[in-house]
Amino acid sequence: MTQPRTMLEISGLEKSFGDIEVLKSIDLKVQEGELVFVIGPSGSGKSTMLRCCNRLEEPTSGAIFIEGERITDIPRRDLDRMRLKVGMVFQGFHLYPHMSVLKNVMLAQIKALKRAKPEAEARALEMLDQVGLKHKADAMPAELSGGQQQRVAIARALALDPGVMLFDEPTSALDPELVGSVLKVMKDLRDKGMTMLVVSHEMQFAREAADRVIFMDGGYVVEQGTPEEIFGNPKSDRLKTFLSRVSHEDAGAEAD
Amino acid sequence: MDTFIQTFFNLDIMSQAFPLLLKGAVMTLKLCAVVIVCGLAGGLMLALAALSPNRALRWSAIAYIDLFRALPPLVLLVFVYSGLPFAGVRLSPFMAVVIAFFLNNSSYFAEVFRAGINAVPKGQTEAARATGLSQAQALTYVVLPQAVRNVLPDLLSNTVEVVKLTSLASVVSLSELLYSANMARSVTYNASPLVLAAGMYLLVLWPLVRVIARYQRGLAVN
């Protein structure tokens, strides 16, 4: 069997905002087809780390490799080309409100990837079908539920054929009953072999779907392992504290 | 009553003056077209400069915007037309008006655009950039269409202001609508041409004002 390809590698990543060190030293690898989950308390730098992976944030130091290419060195004018390889899904969806769903999914295909319009449209419809929203192609984003908007946002990223997908708390802004549809799309994606790095608080989903779970706290990767190891047999005190706090919150939420 | 009508609504005099006023109106429209198109383009450039991360560019744009919003347009016009010749710069009345009102108007449009762009959530740009669109593409296809929609009533209001502003051009003897009407008044010793001119301004501006009012009411309802 061939060695699995490393799709995303983070090495010694540091990021400061002014005097505040958010990421102190992050090392992380994501292999092809892996779904890696990042958990940790808010303010632990999870989103910042994700945003460094397509250079929406500029790392202070360290290196990030996408499919073996060191993206932390490439000049600004090559950023757009690099970003085509890294799909990103945001907590707030950020669909373009002035365009139909179909146009949302076509825009970057045409303008950044330089696909011909008929091809872009066919690809957009295919991706919308994959997230179960082909019938909403002509709708405007405001006519969709939050869950549907997030699925369109996923289709928009997928249409560019990225090698890696980054998810930044994709379900945090959703009503609880809409979370499932988005998670299902992510699960389908995983089954199709997409490489995914996911920052999320959906612990149950991490348990079911993640290949590996990374626990971040205070700007470091404190612990990582399979879901069984992380949730079943946490080693560090910080992870134990975090997990017990989260499970209390879950219990609290169910009691409501 | 009859004297009143003879003085202000004299149809004979109005029809005599009409060809002259029509010429003036054409000049007013020409002036508006140039000032509005240049003002919009310049305003957009200034707004982008005022939002630029480059400090020197940003501060020069803000200084420009503040200066020309604060200076009264009539002062600017008189300075450009009658002041600059002292420095050897002699401009035709048309050019003087265009330059003075461009300075004034581009700074107003810049403020409107800046507000519109600022009101577009930052996540929109980030989403666009994350899909590989360049800064310019993100601006053109994602941010500006939303920004313009945000401030459409203000852009229209400012356009109405430009049309009214052009009447100031009469002080540098540019034969636009007001100047022509005033000429006709002094030739005929009758105020009717002025009333006719007012009517012509109204004819153009009233529908615009209506549209703005409806749009603003629509925004309030939504």
HADDOCK unambig.tbl for C-alpha pairs under 7 A between the chains (distance, minus, plus):
assign (segid A and resid 80 and name CA) (segid B and resid 132 and name CA) 4.21 0.50 0.50
assign (segid A and resid 80 and name CA) (segid B and resid 133 and name CA) 6.14 0.50 0.50
assign (segid A and resid 80 and name CA) (segid B and resid 134 and name CA) 6.15 0.50 0.50
assign (segid A and resid 81 and name CA) (segid B and resid 132 and name CA) 6.19 0.50 0.50
assign (segid A and resid 83 and name CA) (segid B and resid 130 and name CA) 5.89 0.50 0.50
assign (segid A and resid 83 and name CA) (segid B and resid 131 and name CA) 6.18 0.50 0.50
assign (segid A and resid 83 and name CA) (segid B and resid 132 and name CA) 5.03 0.50 0.50
assign (segid A and resid 84 and name CA) (segid B and resid 131 and name CA) 5.91 0.50 0.50
assign (segid A and resid 84 and name CA) (segid B and resid 132 and name CA) 5.25 0.50 0.50
assign (segid A and resid 87 and name CA) (segid B and resid 131 and name CA) 6.84 0.50 0.50
assign (segid A and resid 88 and name CA) (segid B and resid 130 and name CA) 6.46 0.50 0.50
assign (segid A and resid 94 and name CA) (segid B and resid 123 and name CA) 5.91 0.50 0.50
assign (segid A and resid 94 and name CA) (segid B and resid 124 and name CA) 5.59 0.50 0.50
assign (segid A and resid 94 and name CA) (segid B and resid 127 and name CA) 6.21 0.50 0.50
assign (segid A and resid 96 and name CA) (segid B and resid 124 and name CA) 6.84 0.50 0.50
assign (segid A and resid 96 and name CA) (segid B and resid 142 and name CA) 6.68 0.50 0.50
assign (segid A and resid 98 and name CA) (segid B and resid 146 and name CA) 6.77 0.50 0.50
assign (segid A and resid 108 and name CA) (segid B and resid 131 and name CA) 6.02 0.50 0.50
assign (segid A and resid 108 and name CA) (segid B and resid 132 and name CA) 6.81 0.50 0.50
assign (segid A and resid 108 and name CA) (segid B and resid 133 and name CA) 6.29 0.50 0.50
assign (segid A and resid 111 and name CA) (segid B and resid 133 and name CA) 6.84 0.50 0.50
assign (segid A and resid 112 and name CA) (segid B and resid 132 and name CA) 5.64 0.50 0.50
assign (segid A and resid 112 and name CA) (segid B and resid 133 and name CA) 5.34 0.50 0.50
assign (segid A and resid 157 and name CA) (segid B and resid 131 and name CA) 6.64 0.50 0.50
